[in-house]
Amino acid sequence: MRLRLLISGRVQGVGFRAFVAREGRGLGLAGFVRNLRDGRVEAEFAGDAAAVEALRRACARGPDGARVERADAAAASAGTLPATFEVRRDG
């Protein structure tokens, strides 16, 4: 299963990307997370359906200090995902 989330709220400058990458690696997912110029965070990941759902829930909650207002599913990109979960440069 593959999912792309666009997460908004107070999600930059609070360790959100590191949180998502740590959770994704722990769940054995392939994917990436990055900040967007408009203040949102983008995360795209794939793997076992239960693990993908667990990371979706974690993204909707966020780390301490974050305030997630929305975590909207969006169309996944056509590109190949990295084998291990990575933090990418801002996009």
DAJOMO-V364200 format. One record per residue. RES is the residue in one small letter. PHI is phi in whole degrees, -180 to 180 (999 if undefined). PSI is psi in radians with two decimals (999 if undefined). Layout:
# DAJOMO-V364200
<<RES & PHI & PSI> <RES & PHI & PSI>>
This chain:
# DAJOMO-V364200
<<m & 999 & 2.47> <r & -126 & 2.44> <l & -143 & 2.48> <r & -123 & 2.24> <l & -118 & 2.49> <l & -115 & 1.99> <i & -111 & 2.25> <s & -126 & 2.84> <g & 127 & -2.61> <r & -90 & 1.52> <v & -127 & 0.02> <q & -116 & 2.45> <g & 81 & 0.25> <v & -127 & 0.25> <g & 80 & 0.34> <f & -65 & -0.79> <r & -63 & -0.77> <a & -62 & -0.70> <f & -60 & -0.85> <v & -64 & -0.78> <a & -62 & -0.75> <r & -62 & -0.80> <e & -64 & -0.78> <g & -62 & -0.77> <r & -64 & -0.74> <g & -62 & -0.52> <l & -90 & -0.04> <g & 74 & 0.47> <l & -92 & 2.65> <a & -94 & 2.51> <g & 158 & -2.92> <f & -152 & 2.86> <v & -141 & 2.51> <r & -156 & 2.74> <n & -79 & 2.55> <l & -107 & 2.67> <r & -62 & -0.40> <d & -85 & 0.12> <g & 98 & -0.15> <r & -88 & 2.96> <v & -116 & 2.39> <e & -108 & 2.33> <a & -133 & 2.30> <e & -132 & 2.29> <f & -154 & 2.79> <a & -148 & 2.68> <g & 159 & -2.73> <d & -57 & 2.42> <a & -57 & -0.71> <a & -66 & -0.69> <a & -69 & -0.71> <v & -61 & -0.77> <e & -64 & -0.68> <a & -63 & -0.72> <l & -71 & -0.61> <r & -59 & -0.78> <r & -64 & -0.71> <a & -63 & -0.71> <c & -64 & -0.62> <a & -70 & -0.39> <r & -92 & -0.87> <g & 77 & 3.01> <p & -80 & 2.97> <d & -57 & 2.41> <g & 96 & -0.33> <a & -91 & 2.74> <r & -135 & 1.76> <v & -83 & 2.11> <e & -93 & -0.65> <r & -148 & 2.58> <a & -138 & 1.50> <d & -91 & 2.32> <a & -72 & 2.46> <a & -135 & 2.90> <a & -61 & 2.32> <a & -72 & 2.62> <s & -73 & 2.88> <a & -87 & -0.18> <g & -72 & 2.90> <t & -81 & 2.41> <l & -86 & 2.62> <p & -64 & 2.64> <a & -65 & -0.63> <t & -115 & 2.74> <f & -70 & 2.26> <e & -131 & 2.71> <v & -94 & 2.17> <r & -102 & 2.83> <r & -62 & 2.73> <d & -57 & 2.53> <g & -121 & 999>>
